[in-house]
Amino acid sequence: MREPAFWYRPRSPQSQILRPLGAIYGAITARRMALEGFDAGIPVICVGNYHVGGAGKTPTVLALTKLLRELGETPVVLSRGYGGRLKGPVVVDRARHIAADIGDEPLMMARDVAVVVARDRLDGVALAKSQGATVILMDDGFQNPRLLKDTSLIVIDGERGIGNGNVFPAGPLRAPLKAQIARTDALVLIGDGRAANDVAAELAKRNKPELRARLKPDAASVAQLLGKRVFAFAGIGDPGRFFRTLRACGVEVVRTRSFADHHVFSPEEIAALAADARREQLTLVTTEKDIARLRSHEGVPDGIVPFAVQLEFDDPAKLRQLISDHLYKARERRFGRR
């Protein structure tokens, strides 16, 4: 879906009209979040959002994957596989699956880490453990009570924040903010924006840490585009951030086109984009997440350049200590002191 503009406007008439529906939806979600989940028997780290749409969960999961391996752990990602047709549980195989099978984000992440897709996350626990998991990394699912979470990291884009602060459909929040803050262990703020500073301050009152991070473009991706005139397109939560990143790297972005998050590109749309690019002698470029969706069994359509980014934390030692402490506490709760 494409987010309504009024979600990011204070006190809009549309939001005011929809607030009663948001109150009902939020109350139901908050009550569900309070339910006790199933214990996977190994630590579960959830990377989630307070709101619908993208904010940087996938890069955060990949950054945590790298950190956990440095700590001697074997992480396996557990995903619902949004946008895929397979209910699972299934281990993602990039040689066999496409995004239409298991979703774009699992396909993208499976290049770097074992990923299990299960519509019901409980069904995926045993399969994840069979892959040697010592830690389960949940991609999304913060509001879902089915699985007990030992640690919940909430990702927010510093530029966009949480919009008007109302619950869906009056705003982007998935549940009342107070109920979500109560179950948060740390906040990951991406970028230099100040839109989420109030949320960070509220968490600080509860002694919950704030971790600042930023998306760093891959040097090879930038080098491939410098000196070229570019037609950038994206179907992610915030296409504008992608376009701004390209320009900040010195890439000459001549044209842009935005699609809804998780947009499924038709052959006709790709042909039209390619024709427009050829006509104006532009290079087509898009995100790795979009590339995952464009990838068929025959590969990615010719002439489309992927632009890679990775998440870097301002204080990696702080993140390392946080994760180490939470892993220790998770195992101590289950097995006691050794």
QUIBEL-V237491 format. One record per pair of residues at least 4 apart in sequence whose C-alpha atoms are under 7 Angstrom apart, sorted by the first residue. I is the first residue (numbers start at 1). J is the second residue. D is the distance in Angstrom with one decimal. If there is no record, write none. Layout:
<<I;J;D> <I;J;D>>
This chain:
<<1;260;5.4> <1;261;6.0> <2;260;4.7> <2;261;6.5> <6;12;6.2> <6;14;7.0> <6;15;6.9> <7;163;5.7> <7;164;5.6> <7;170;7.0> <7;171;4.7> <7;172;6.2> <8;163;4.3> <8;164;5.2> <9;164;5.9> <10;164;5.4> <11;15;6.7> <11;16;6.7> <12;16;6.4> <13;17;6.3> <14;18;6.4> <15;19;6.0> <15;170;4.5> <15;171;6.7> <18;22;6.4> <18;169;6.3> <18;170;4.8> <19;23;6.1> <19;170;5.2> <20;24;6.5> <21;25;6.2> <21;169;7.0> <22;26;5.8> <22;167;4.9> <22;168;5.2> <22;169;5.6> <22;170;5.7> <23;27;6.0> <23;167;6.9> <24;28;6.4> <25;29;6.3> <26;30;6.0> <26;167;6.1> <26;174;6.8> <26;175;4.5> <26;176;5.6> <27;31;6.2> <28;32;6.3> <29;33;6.1> <29;175;5.8> <30;34;6.6> <30;175;6.0> <30;176;7.0> <30;179;6.1> <32;145;6.4> <33;143;5.7> <33;144;6.4> <33;145;5.3> <35;145;5.9> <36;145;6.6> <36;148;6.9> <37;145;5.3> <37;146;4.7> <37;147;4.5> <37;148;4.3> <38;146;6.1> <38;147;4.7> <38;148;5.2> <39;147;6.5> <39;148;5.3> <40;125;6.5> <42;134;6.2> <42;135;6.0> <43;135;5.1> <43;136;6.4> <43;150;6.0> <43;327;6.5> <43;330;5.9> <44;135;5.9> <44;136;4.8> <44;137;6.0> <44;138;7.0> <44;149;5.2> <44;150;5.3> <44;151;6.6> <45;136;6.2> <45;137;5.0> <45;138;6.0> <45;149;6.2> <45;150;6.0> <45;151;4.8> <45;152;5.9> <46;137;5.9> <46;138;4.5> <46;139;6.4> <46;140;6.6> <46;142;6.4> <46;149;6.4> <46;151;6.1> <46;152;4.7> <46;153;6.1> <47;57;6.2> <47;61;6.7> <47;138;6.0> <47;139;5.5> <47;140;5.5> <47;152;6.1> <47;153;5.0> <47;154;6.0> <48;57;6.6> <48;139;6.8> <48;140;4.4> <48;141;6.4> <48;142;5.2> <48;153;6.3> <48;154;5.0> <48;155;6.1> <49;154;5.2> <49;155;5.4> <49;156;6.8> <50;154;7.0> <50;173;5.7> <50;174;6.0> <50;180;6.8> <51;162;6.6> <51;172;5.0> <51;173;4.1> <51;174;5.2> <52;172;5.5> <52;173;6.4> <52;174;6.4> <53;237;5.1> <54;236;6.9> <54;237;4.3> <54;238;6.8> <55;155;6.3> <55;156;5.5> <55;157;5.2> <56;60;6.3> <56;155;6.5> <57;61;6.1> <57;155;6.2> <58;62;6.3> <58;105;6.9> <59;63;6.1> <59;310;6.0> <59;311;5.6> <60;64;6.2> <60;311;6.4> <61;65;6.1> <61;139;6.9> <62;66;6.5> <63;67;6.4> <63;311;6.3> <64;68;5.9> <65;69;6.3> <65;75;6.2> <66;70;6.4> <67;71;6.4> <68;72;6.5> <68;73;5.2> <68;75;6.7> <69;73;5.0> <69;74;6.1> <73;134;5.9> <73;135;6.8> <74;132;6.7> <74;133;5.1> <74;134;5.2> <74;135;6.3> <75;133;5.3> <75;134;6.1> <75;135;4.8> <75;136;5.7> <75;137;6.5> <76;113;6.7> <76;114;5.2> <76;115;5.8> <76;128;6.1> <76;133;5.4> <76;135;6.6> <76;136;5.2> <76;137;6.0> <77;114;6.3> <77;115;4.6> <77;116;6.1> <77;136;5.9> <77;137;4.6> <77;138;5.8> <77;139;6.7> <78;115;6.0> <78;116;5.0> <78;117;6.0> <78;124;6.8> <78;136;6.6> <78;137;6.0> <78;138;4.9> <78;139;6.2> <79;106;6.8> <79;116;6.2> <79;117;4.9> <79;118;6.3> <79;138;6.2> <79;139;5.3> <80;117;5.5> <80;118;5.1> <80;119;4.7> <80;121;6.6> <81;102;5.1> <81;103;4.8> <81;106;6.4> <81;117;5.4> <81;118;6.8> <81;119;6.8> <82;103;5.3> <83;100;6.7> <83;102;7.0> <83;103;4.8> <84;99;6.3> <84;100;4.8> <84;101;4.5> <84;102;4.1> <84;103;4.3> <85;100;6.2> <85;101;5.0> <85;102;6.4> <86;101;5.5> <86;102;5.9> <87;118;5.7> <87;119;4.9> <88;117;5.8> <88;118;4.5> <88;119;6.3> <89;116;6.6> <89;117;5.5> <89;118;4.3> <89;123;6.0> <89;124;5.2> <90;116;5.6> <90;117;5.4> <90;118;6.7> <91;115;5.9> <91;116;4.5> <91;117;6.4> <92;97;6.8> <92;107;6.8> <92;110;6.5> <92;115;5.6> <92;116;6.1> <92;117;6.9> <93;97;5.6> <94;107;6.5> <94;110;6.9> <97;101;6.0> <97;102;7.0> <98;102;6.7> <98;107;6.9> <98;295;6.6> <98;296;6.0> <98;297;6.9> <99;103;4.4> <99;104;4.7> <99;107;6.2> <99;292;6.3> <99;293;5.2> <102;106;6.6> <102;107;6.9> <102;117;6.8> <103;107;6.5> <104;108;6.2> <104;289;6.1> <104;292;5.3> <104;293;5.3> <105;109;6.1> <105;289;6.3> <106;110;5.9> <106;115;6.3> <107;292;6.3> <108;289;6.4> <108;292;5.8> <109;113;6.2> <110;114;5.6> <110;115;5.6> <116;124;6.4> <116;128;6.2> <117;124;6.7> <118;123;6.2> <118;124;5.2> <121;125;6.8> <122;146;6.7> <122;147;6.5> <124;128;6.1> <125;129;6.3> <126;130;6.1> <127;131;6.5> <128;133;5.9> <129;133;4.7> <150;330;6.0> <151;185;6.1> <151;326;6.7> <152;184;5.5> <152;185;5.3> <152;186;6.8> <153;184;6.4> <153;185;6.0> <153;186;5.0> <153;187;5.8> <153;188;6.7> <154;184;6.8> <154;186;6.4> <154;187;4.9> <154;188;5.9> <155;187;6.1> <155;188;4.7> <155;189;6.1> <156;161;6.0> <156;188;6.3> <156;189;5.2> <156;190;6.3> <157;161;5.6> <157;189;5.9> <157;190;4.9> <157;191;6.6> <158;189;5.7> <158;190;5.4> <158;191;5.3> <158;192;6.0> <158;193;4.1> <158;194;5.6> <158;195;5.4> <158;196;5.6> <159;191;7.0> <159;193;4.3> <159;194;6.4> <159;195;5.5> <160;195;6.0> <161;195;4.6> <161;196;4.6> <162;172;6.9> <162;173;7.0> <162;196;6.9> <163;171;7.0> <163;172;6.6> <164;171;6.1> <165;171;6.4> <165;173;6.6> <166;170;5.6> <166;171;4.3> <166;172;6.5> <166;173;5.9> <167;171;4.9> <167;172;5.9> <167;173;4.4> <167;174;5.8> <167;175;5.8> <167;176;6.2> <168;172;5.3> <168;173;5.6> <168;174;6.0> <175;180;6.7> <176;180;6.5> <177;181;6.0> <178;182;6.3> <180;184;6.5> <181;203;6.8> <185;208;5.8> <186;208;5.4> <186;209;5.1> <186;210;6.0> <187;209;6.4> <187;210;4.8> <187;211;6.0> <188;210;6.1> <188;211;4.8> <188;212;5.9> <188;213;6.9> <189;211;6.1> <189;212;4.9> <189;213;6.1> <190;212;6.0> <190;213;4.8> <190;214;5.1> <191;213;6.2> <191;214;4.8> <196;200;6.4> <197;201;6.1> <198;202;6.3> <199;203;6.3> <200;204;6.1> <200;210;6.4> <201;205;6.5> <203;207;6.5> <203;208;5.2> <204;208;5.3> <204;209;6.4> <212;313;6.0> <212;314;5.7> <213;311;6.6> <213;312;5.5> <213;313;4.1> <213;314;5.5> <214;311;5.7> <214;312;5.5> <214;313;6.5> <215;309;6.0> <215;310;5.5> <215;311;4.5> <215;312;6.3> <216;309;5.4> <216;310;5.4> <216;311;6.1> <216;312;6.7> <217;308;6.1> <217;309;4.2> <217;310;6.5> <218;222;6.4> <218;308;5.4> <218;309;5.2> <219;223;6.1> <220;224;6.2> <221;225;6.7> <221;307;5.4> <221;308;6.2> <222;226;6.2> <222;249;6.9> <225;251;6.4> <226;250;6.9> <226;251;5.5> <228;252;6.7> <228;283;6.9> <229;252;5.2> <229;253;6.2> <229;254;6.2> <229;282;5.2> <229;283;6.2> <230;252;6.0> <230;253;4.7> <230;254;5.6> <230;255;6.8> <230;282;5.1> <230;283;4.7> <230;284;6.0> <230;285;6.8> <231;253;6.1> <231;254;5.9> <231;255;4.7> <231;256;5.7> <231;277;6.5> <231;282;5.8> <231;283;5.7> <231;284;4.9> <231;285;6.3> <232;243;6.9> <232;253;6.8> <232;255;6.3> <232;256;4.8> <232;257;6.6> <232;284;5.9> <232;285;4.9> <232;286;5.8> <233;256;5.5> <233;257;4.7> <233;258;5.8> <233;285;6.6> <233;286;5.4> <234;239;5.5> <234;257;6.8> <234;258;5.4> <234;259;6.0> <234;286;5.6> <234;287;6.4> <234;290;6.5> <235;239;6.6> <235;258;6.1> <235;259;4.3> <235;260;5.1> <235;261;4.8> <235;262;5.8> <235;263;5.4> <235;290;6.4> <236;260;6.4> <236;261;4.1> <236;262;6.1> <237;261;4.9> <239;243;6.5> <239;258;6.0> <240;244;6.1> <241;245;6.1> <242;246;6.4> <243;247;6.4> <244;248;6.0> <245;249;6.4> <246;250;6.8> <246;251;5.4> <247;251;5.0> <247;252;6.4> <247;253;6.5> <259;263;6.2> <264;293;6.8> <265;269;6.2> <265;270;6.7> <265;294;6.8> <266;270;6.5> <267;271;6.1> <268;272;6.1> <269;273;6.2> <270;274;6.1> <271;275;6.1> <272;276;6.2> <273;277;6.2> <274;278;6.2> <275;279;6.1> <276;280;6.4> <277;281;5.7> <277;282;4.7> <277;283;6.3> <277;284;6.5> <278;282;6.2> <284;303;6.6> <284;304;5.0> <284;305;6.1> <285;304;5.5> <285;305;4.6> <285;306;5.8> <285;307;6.7> <286;290;6.4> <286;291;6.9> <286;305;6.4> <286;306;5.3> <286;307;6.0> <287;291;6.2> <287;306;5.5> <287;307;5.2> <287;308;6.7> <288;292;6.2> <288;306;5.5> <288;307;6.1> <288;308;6.0> <289;293;6.7> <290;294;6.2> <291;295;6.0> <291;306;6.5> <294;300;5.9> <295;299;5.1> <295;300;4.5> <296;300;6.4> <315;319;6.8> <316;320;6.1> <317;321;6.1> <318;322;6.2> <319;323;6.2> <320;324;6.0> <321;325;6.0> <322;326;6.2> <323;327;6.1> <324;328;6.2> <325;329;6.2> <326;330;6.0> <327;331;6.3> <328;332;6.0> <329;333;6.1> <330;334;6.6> <331;335;5.9> <332;336;4.4> <332;337;5.8>>
